[in-house]
């Protein structure tokens, strides 16, 4: 019996693949984080790239903001008793907003040479922790919101800063007062707790299999690198550090180097 992927499903909800039967909710869209399960012992690959499979068959992958129109998931059953099967699925194209932000200090939009050198070092450090492929399974246990607040920025929007086009926004923003408690969205391990040029004081938590959550512009960090945290555990207080026009939480979610849409993976705000 061949496996078949559904043509449509709800954005961000898990694709569950069990044995020879496939069931999924939601469409595979640009920016989606897809979490699911295969028969334990199976091997899995996305577009030819091997995926880590947990002891219970847990797996995850992300589709970036500009992913092409299709992708292929290859499943090799445990024990090699059956041939690998390829599942081709459509990746739905999304329309992205444009967000214009003014009033930023010029040095935060066009940094000087010294700041650029610092930014490059920080990008390399962030890339290193996002490259970690740990066996943790926090991603498969479900996520909670880091805090409640007014959504002031959404994933994927094209940013115009002080009238100049810049990179898209790879997270979502919650406008909250300085000092608002921030909790980890899921179980994991803190891999970064530092002060960056653009992000200000930030925390990164590894939830396993390449899934990372990022909490930026904090006023105070209340965790340390290497610390194990649980879903909802307080790790920081919100603030207005780094490149901001006011106090808020910038929250990012990624699968290795792929930023995904956090709002699709988290419970609804409010």
Buried (B, 14 or more C-beta within 10 A) or exposed (E): EEBEBBEEBEBBBBBBBEBEEBEBBBBBBBBBBBBBBBBEEBBBBBEEEEBBBBEEBBBBBBBBBEBEEEBEBBBBBBEEEEEEBEBEBBBBEBEBEEBEBEEBEEEBBBBEEEBEEBBEEBEEBBEEBBEBEBEBBBBBBBBEBBBEBEEBBBBBBBBBBBEEEEEBBBBBBBBBBBEBEBBBBBBBBBBBBBEBBBBBBBBBBBBBBBBBBBBBBBBEBBBEBEBBBEBBBBBBBBBBBBBBBEBBBBBBBBBBEBBBBBBBBBEEEE
